[in-house]
């Protein structure tokens, strides 16, 4: 019987010092769209004879003695691992349980270092989605912000940090991933909040609207709503206790959000000017030491964070963002021109928007395919 490892153990090996070769057995097109760091593509069907592929495998493995195999769901990679172990004793072969499906549901729970405020950043490793729990350590009251549909990750974080979720916020209608906000609020029987302008985007399910300047109580803490449109027309940020601001996809740690996913390419200029105003008229007006907690971190197609390190806080400060994110130093017209070249759009973003508006039902089996690949939310 072939040895397997869990996705958590796989991520520990990726982030540690253990040397190994990683063979991805999916078709080349799937591999090129999205793969784990360091993976080499060796497309393999369960019916294939591995002896015909040994030379190719040796070239991909190189001098490594330990070989990990991964595929979409753990089927073809498990078969390759078993056949390779029988064909040669040159390698210690292990298959990754659940494959890229499990990789897409892996989260790291990272505390943010702020006194008297409990903020936990949930990092979705494969896509770079960042969601949050904001809690009052005195009372245990907490607000969940931008949760994905992997609700067990949210419950695990709340349990680890002793937090009780009393409200759920989506900062905008998301385009790159299926939101778990409404389902989480329903399961916990707590309020579900969206920006008031989400109604004009055709959101069909019930929510409690958030207005610019409104405050939400989190035990003895407060989160103030800042209307920051541009990435979307409904977007908000949340200023927590005047010390940290959750900026969603308005401002990232290394970039700013793109604007044409809602507005369309033909109207992207209007969105870019809205974003410029939100950045310079609202977020960059905050004190320099306010911690910026973004809604995404860029992830390359080979699964690497484009800034920061997995398991460590993805953040910056207002002052650092102002001086180090080059697009923020541009004039308004130059800023608009720069955002016109935002690059590839997220896969299936129109379908995901429809699901998050409540206009389309989600087949649970299609979610991984809909969300495949990095988030592509930055400009």
C-alpha positions in Angstrom: 0.0 0.0 0.0 1.4 3.4 -1.0 2.4 5.8 1.7 0.4 9.1 1.7 0.8 12.4 3.5 -1.9 15.0 4.4 -2.0 18.4 2.8 -0.9 20.0 6.1 2.2 17.8 6.2 2.9 18.6 2.6 2.8 22.3 3.3 5.2 21.8 6.2 7.6 20.0 3.9 7.3 22.8 1.4 8.2 25.4 4.0 10.9 23.3 5.7 14.4 22.1 4.8 13.5 18.6 3.6 14.7 17.9 0.0 12.3 16.2 -2.3 11.1 16.2 -5.9 7.4 16.9 -6.5 5.8 15.4 -9.6 2.4 16.8 -10.8 0.6 14.2 -12.9 -2.1 16.4 -14.2 -2.4 17.3 -18.0 0.0 20.0 -19.0 -2.7 22.6 -19.5 -3.9 22.2 -15.9 -0.4 22.2 -14.6 0.5 25.4 -16.4 -2.6 27.2 -15.1 -1.8 26.4 -11.5 0.5 24.2 -9.5 2.3 23.9 -6.2 5.7 25.4 -5.7 8.6 23.4 -7.2 6.3 20.9 -9.0 7.6 19.2 -12.2 4.9 18.1 -14.7 4.8 14.4 -15.5 1.3 13.8 -17.0 0.3 10.3 -16.1 -2.8 8.2 -16.6 -3.7 5.4 -14.2 -3.7 2.9 -17.0 -0.1 3.7 -18.1 2.9 1.5 -17.7 5.4 3.4 -15.6 8.4 1.4 -16.9 8.0 3.2 -20.2 8.4 6.6 -18.4 11.3 5.8 -16.0 13.9 7.8 -17.9 11.6 10.9 -18.0 10.9 10.5 -14.3 14.6 10.2 -13.5 15.2 13.5 -15.3 12.4 15.2 -13.4 13.5 13.8 -10.1 17.2 14.6 -10.5 19.3 13.6 -7.4 16.4 13.5 -5.0 15.7 10.3 -3.1 12.3 11.4 -1.8 9.6 11.8 -4.4 6.1 13.3 -3.7 3.3 12.9 -6.3 0.3 15.2 -6.6 -2.7 15.5 -9.0 -6.2 16.9 -9.0 -7.7 14.7 -6.4 -5.1 12.2 -5.5 -6.0 9.4 -8.0 -3.5 9.4 -10.8 -0.7 10.6 -8.5 -1.4 7.7 -6.1 -1.3 5.3 -9.0 2.0 6.7 -10.2 3.4 6.5 -6.7 2.4 2.9 -6.3 3.7 1.8 -9.7 6.9 3.8 -9.3 7.6 2.2 -5.9 7.1 -1.3 -7.5 9.3 -0.5 -10.5 12.3 0.8 -8.7 13.7 1.0 -5.1 15.7 4.1 -6.0 13.1 6.4 -4.4 11.0 6.9 -1.3 7.7 7.7 -2.9 4.8 9.4 -1.2 1.4 10.6 -2.6 -0.3 13.8 -1.4 -3.8 13.0 -0.1 -6.5 15.0 -1.9 -4.2 16.5 -4.4 -4.7 20.1 -5.7 -8.3 19.9 -4.4 -7.0 19.7 -0.9 -4.3 22.3 -1.7 -7.1 24.7 -2.6 -8.6 24.3 0.8 -5.4 24.7 2.9 -5.4 27.7 5.3 -2.8 29.1 7.7 -4.0 30.9 10.8 -1.7 33.9 11.5 -2.2 36.3 14.5 -1.6 40.0 13.9 0.6 41.6 16.6 -1.6 44.3 18.1 -2.1 45.0 21.8 -5.6 44.5 23.2 -7.1 43.5 19.8 -7.2 39.9 18.6 -7.0 39.8 14.8 -6.4 36.5 13.0 -5.5 36.4 9.4 -6.6 33.3 7.5 -4.3 32.8 4.6 -5.7 30.6 1.8 -2.3 29.2 0.6 -3.2 28.3 -3.0 -5.0 31.5 -4.0 -3.8 34.2 -1.6 -7.2 35.0 -0.3 -6.9 36.7 3.1 -9.9 36.7 5.5 -10.0 37.8 9.1 -11.4 37.3 12.6 -11.4 40.6 14.6 -11.9 39.9 18.3 -12.0 41.5 21.7 -9.8 39.4 23.9 -11.6 40.6 27.0 -15.1 39.4 25.9 -14.3 36.9 23.1 -16.7 38.7 20.8 -15.6 38.6 17.2 -16.5 39.7 13.7 -15.6 37.5 10.7 -14.6 39.4 7.6 -14.5 38.1 4.0 -14.7 34.4 4.9 -14.4 32.0 2.0 -16.7 29.0 1.6 -14.4 26.8 3.6 -16.2 27.5 6.8 -14.4 24.8 8.8 -11.2 26.9 8.5 -13.1 29.8 10.1 -14.5 27.6 12.9 -11.0 26.2 13.6 -9.5 29.7 13.9 -12.3 30.8 16.2 -11.8 27.8 18.4 -8.0 28.1 18.5 -8.2 31.8 19.6 -11.3 31.5 21.9 -13.4 33.8 19.8 -17.2 33.8 19.4 -18.4 35.1 16.0 -21.3 37.6 16.5 -21.4 39.0 13.0 -20.1 38.4 9.4 -19.0 41.1 6.9 -18.3 40.8 3.2 -16.4 44.0 2.1 -17.7 43.7 -1.4 -19.2 41.3 -3.9 -16.2 39.1 -4.6 -15.1 38.1 -8.1 -12.3 35.5 -7.5 -13.7 33.2 -4.9 -17.1 32.0 -3.6 -18.0 33.8 -0.4 -18.9 31.9 2.7 -20.3 35.0 4.4 -24.0 34.4 4.1 -23.7 30.7 4.9 -21.6 31.4 7.9 -24.0 34.0 9.3 -26.9 31.6 8.6 -25.2 28.7 10.5 -24.4 30.9 13.4 -27.7 32.9 13.4 -25.8 36.2 13.4 -26.1 39.3 11.2 -24.7 39.2 7.7 -23.4 42.6 6.5 -22.7 43.9 3.1 -22.0 47.5 1.9 -25.2 49.4 1.3 -24.3 49.8 -2.4 -24.2 46.1 -2.9 -28.0 46.4 -3.5 -27.4 48.3 -6.7 -25.2 45.4 -7.9 -28.2 43.1 -7.9 -27.5 41.2 -4.7 -30.6 39.0 -4.3 -30.2 37.6 -0.8 -30.9 39.4 2.5 -28.2 41.4 4.2 -27.8 44.3 6.7 -26.4 47.3 4.8 -23.3 49.1 6.0 -23.1 52.9 5.5 -20.0 55.0 5.3 -19.0 56.1 8.8 -21.1 53.5 10.5 -19.5 51.6 13.4 -19.8 48.0 14.4 -19.3 47.0 18.0 -17.0 44.1 18.7 -17.2 43.7 22.4 -15.4 46.8 23.7 -13.9 47.5 20.3 -15.2 49.3 17.3 -14.8 48.8 13.5 -15.7 51.9 11.5 -16.9 51.5 7.9 -15.0 53.5 5.2 -16.6 53.6 1.8 -13.6 52.9 -0.6 -15.0 52.2 -4.0 -12.9 51.6 -7.1 -12.1 47.9 -7.2 -15.9 47.6 -7.1 -18.6 50.3 -6.7 -19.7 48.8 -3.3 -16.3 48.3 -1.7 -15.6 49.2 1.9 -12.7 49.1 4.3 -12.9 48.6 8.1 -10.9 50.7 10.5 -10.5 48.7 13.7 -9.9 50.7 16.9 -8.0 53.3 14.9 -5.0 51.0 14.7 -5.6 48.6 11.8 -7.5 48.9 8.6 -8.9 46.0 6.6 -8.6 47.3 3.1 -10.0 44.3 1.1 -9.1 44.7 -2.6 -8.7 48.5 -2.5 -5.1 48.4 -1.2 -2.8 45.4 -1.0 0.5 45.0 0.8 2.4 45.5 -2.5 -0.2 46.8 -5.0 -3.7 48.2 -5.4 -6.8 46.4 -6.6 -7.9 46.2 -10.2 -11.0 48.0 -11.4 -12.4 46.5 -14.6 -14.0 43.3 -13.1 -17.2 45.1 -12.3 -16.9 48.1 -14.5 -15.8 46.3 -17.6 -12.9 47.3 -19.8 -14.8 50.1 -21.5 -15.6 51.7 -18.1 -12.5 50.8 -16.2 -11.3 54.4 -16.3 -14.3 55.5 -14.1 -13.4 52.7 -11.6 -9.8 53.7 -11.6 -10.6 57.3 -10.8 -12.9 56.1 -8.0 -10.0 53.9 -6.7 -7.6 56.8 -6.8 -10.0 59.0 -4.8 -10.5 56.1 -2.2 -6.8 55.7 -1.8 -5.7 59.3 -1.7 -8.8 60.8 -0.1 -9.5 58.1 2.5 -6.9 55.4 3.2 -3.7 57.4 2.7 -5.2 60.1 5.0 -5.0 57.7 7.9 -2.0 58.0 10.3 1.2 56.4 9.1 1.3 53.8 11.8 -2.1 52.3 11.0 -1.6 48.6 10.0 -2.9 47.7 6.6 -4.5 44.3 6.3 -5.4 43.5 2.7 -7.9 41.1 1.3 -5.4 39.3 -1.0 -1.7 38.6 -1.5 -0.5 38.0 -5.1 0.2 34.3 -5.9 2.1 33.3 -9.0 1.0 30.3 -11.1 3.7 28.3 -9.5 2.1 28.8 -6.1 4.5 31.3 -4.5 3.5 34.4 -2.6 4.6 37.5 -4.5 5.2 39.4 -1.3 5.7 38.2 2.2 5.9 34.6 3.4 3.2 32.0 4.1 2.5 31.5 7.8 3.7 35.1 8.5 1.4 38.2 8.6 0.7 39.7 5.2 0.5 43.4 6.0 2.1 46.8 5.7 1.4 50.2 7.2 -0.2 53.3 5.7 3.1 55.1 5.8 5.1 52.2 4.2 2.4 51.8 1.5 2.5 55.5 0.7 6.3 55.4 0.1 6.9 51.9 -1.3 4.0 51.1 -3.6 5.1 52.9 -6.7 1.6 53.3 -8.2 0.6 55.5 -5.3 3.1 58.1 -6.2 1.6 58.6 -9.7 -0.6 61.5 -10.8 -4.3 60.6 -11.2 -4.1 60.4 -15.0 -0.9 58.2 -14.9 -2.6 56.0 -12.2 -5.5 55.5 -14.5 -3.3 54.6 -17.4 -1.3 52.1 -15.3 -4.5 50.3 -14.2 -5.5 49.8 -17.8 -2.9 47.1 -18.0 -4.0 45.0 -15.1 -3.3 41.6 -16.8 -5.2 38.4 -16.8 -8.6 38.4 -15.1 -9.5 35.8 -12.5 -10.9 32.5 -14.0 -14.7 32.4 -14.2 -15.1 35.7 -12.4 -18.5 36.5 -14.0 -19.9 33.2 -12.7 -18.4 33.7 -9.3 -19.9 37.2 -9.1 -23.3 35.8 -10.0 -23.1 33.2 -7.3 -22.0 35.8 -4.7 -25.0 38.0 -5.7 -27.3 35.1 -5.1 -28.3 35.1 -8.8 -26.9 31.6 -9.5 -26.9 28.5 -7.4 -23.6 26.8 -6.7 -23.0 23.1 -7.4 -20.6 22.1 -4.7 -18.7 19.8 -7.1 -17.9 22.8 -9.4 -16.4 25.1 -6.8 -12.8 24.0 -7.1 -12.9 24.3 -10.8 -14.5 27.8 -10.6 -11.9 29.0 -8.2 -8.9 27.4 -9.9 -5.7 29.4 -10.1 -4.3 32.5 -8.3 -6.6 35.4 -7.4 -5.5 38.0 -10.0 -7.1 40.8 -8.0 -4.1 43.2 -8.1 -3.4 45.7 -10.8 
